[in-house]
């Protein structure tokens, strides 16, 4: 039987998706909490995983790592990120880290999501779908993406440099690049964005 897993802290969204697809005789597994091995066991073997960009206490980095592990073990599993996040530097990185992943806006009609799952996207749906192709210099690099979690800890740049074995100047350069790519006008706009990416959930 076709197995669809939904990972989203928003129960209203998750249960709405489950209701829509269970009527089509699809087994739907909803995850709104879980950690580590338990969560991994719940998602492995899914035909399709629909996930928010951060959920179940996982920040965006941890969730991308989980999805990458699932994809390595089960290459046929299709991945869909369902989110309202519009920061292309992040979504661009996710697309490069997980080739073939689809990113769909939560504001999209449920039929667009169904089309992504069943692979019959019509022209109308393609027009609604956001494309995430963009110049590489506007996408976070792997090192910048890896720095997000440390920036959320409120450590000094010197402390972060010690952890990463980089100079304070190099960390500062990466932070400036992150701020530019995320279209933050100043450093004060970075913490709210990091919170939306799930980085303060377990602090």
N, C-alpha and C positions, 0 to 999 in steps of 0.2 A: 504494500500500500504506500502511496505517495506520502512522504513526511515533510511537513513544513514547520520550521521552528521560528518563533518570533521572540526576539530579545529586545525588550523595551520596558522601562520603568513606568511608562504611562499606561496604566491598566486599561483606560478607556480606548486608547489606540490599539493595544494588543488584543483586547477582547473583541473589538470591532473587526479586526482582520480575521481573528479566529472564527467569528460568527459567519462572515462572508464566505470563507473557504470551507468551513465544515459543511455548509449547505451544498457544496460541490463534492462531497464525500472525500475530503482530504483530511488526513489526520494532522491536527495542529497542536504543537507543543509550545506553550507560552512560558517564557522565563522572565520573571521580574526580580528574581533574586537568586543567589547561588554563588559559589566561589570555586576556583581552582578545578580540581579533578572532578568534583560533582557536576559542575557546570559543563566541563568538557564532555563528560559521558552523556549529558543530556542533548548536546548538539551534534555529536558525531553520528553519522548515519543518516543525517537529514538530506533530503533531495534539494531543498532550498532553505537558506537561512536569511531571514529579514531582521536587520538589527539597526537600532539607533546608534549614533556615533559614540555614545558612552551610556552604559546601563549596568544594572546588577552590581553596582559598586565598583565597576571597572572604568578607568579613564580611557580615553581614545587610544592611547598606546597599548594598554593591556588588552583591549578588545581587538585591535588590529593584530596583535600577536596571537590571540586565541583563534581568530579567523584564519590567519596564515597557517597555523598548525593543522586546523581542520582541513584546509584546502590541500595541504601537503599529503595528508593521510587519505583524503577522499577527493581527488581532482574533479570528479563529476559533480560535486556539491556546488550549486550556484549560490552566489552571495549577492545580497541586495542591502544597501544602506538606505534606510528610510529616515530622513532627517530634515530639519529646517535650517541647518547650518549652511551658511552661504560663503564662508571663507574659502576661496578657491585654492589658497596656498595649502590648506589642510586636505580638502577633497582631492586636489591634484596629487598630493603625496599618497593618499590612500589608493588612488587609481594606479599609481606607479608601483606601490608595494604589493597590491593585490590585483594583478592583471585580470581583466574580464569582469571585475566587480561592477555592478550597476549602482548608481546613486540616484535616488528618486526623492523628490520633495514631499514632505508630509502634507503639503497643501494640494497635492495631485489627487485626481479622482481615483477611487479604488480600482477602476477598470484599467488604468495605466499600470498599476501594480500587478494586476492579474495578467496583463499582456506581457509584462517583464518575466513573470513566472512561467507562463505557458509559451512564450516566444512568438506570439503573433501580434507584434506591435504594428498598428496601422499608422497612416500618415499623420492623422490628427494627434495621436499619442506622441509621435516623434516631435511634433511641433511644441507640445507642452513640456517635453523632457528637456532638462537643462543639460547642456554639454559641458564637459569639464576639460576640454583641450585648451591649453594655455601655454605661454612661453615657459620653458624650464626655469628661467631665472626668477619666476614668480611663484614657484612651487617650493615648499620647504624641502631642504635636503634631509637625508637620513640623520645626519648629525644635529641639525636644527630641530628636527622632530623629536629626537632623543633628549634634547635639552629642555623641552617644555615641562616635563615632570619636575626637573630640578629647579626651574624658574618658579614653579608653584610652591616650593618649600620656603620661600622667603630667605634663603641663604644669601650671603653676600657673593659677589662675583668671584672674590678670592677663594671662598670655600668651595664654590662650584668648580673653579679651576683646579683645586686640589683633588677633588673627587674624580674629575675627568683627565687629570694630568695635563692640563692646558694652562697657558698663561692667562692672567686676569684680562689682559688686552684682547686675547683671542675670544674668550667668553663674551666680552663686551661687544666685539665685532659681530659674533653670532646673534647676540640678543638684538642688536640694532637691525640686523638683516631680518630677523623674525618679526620685529615690530613693523618694519617696512612692508614685508610680504603679507602680513595680516591686516594691513591698512589701518593700523593704530596711529593716531596723530601724536600720542605721547606714551610714555611708559605706564602711566596711570590707567590706560585703557586695556593693558594686557591682563591684569588679574581677573576682571569680569569675564573675559574671553576664556581664560584658562579654567575658570569655574564651569562655564558652559561645556567645556571639553571633559569635565568630570575629574579634574585634578585635585579638588579639595574634599572629595567625598570621604576619604579615609584618613584625613589628617586630624 
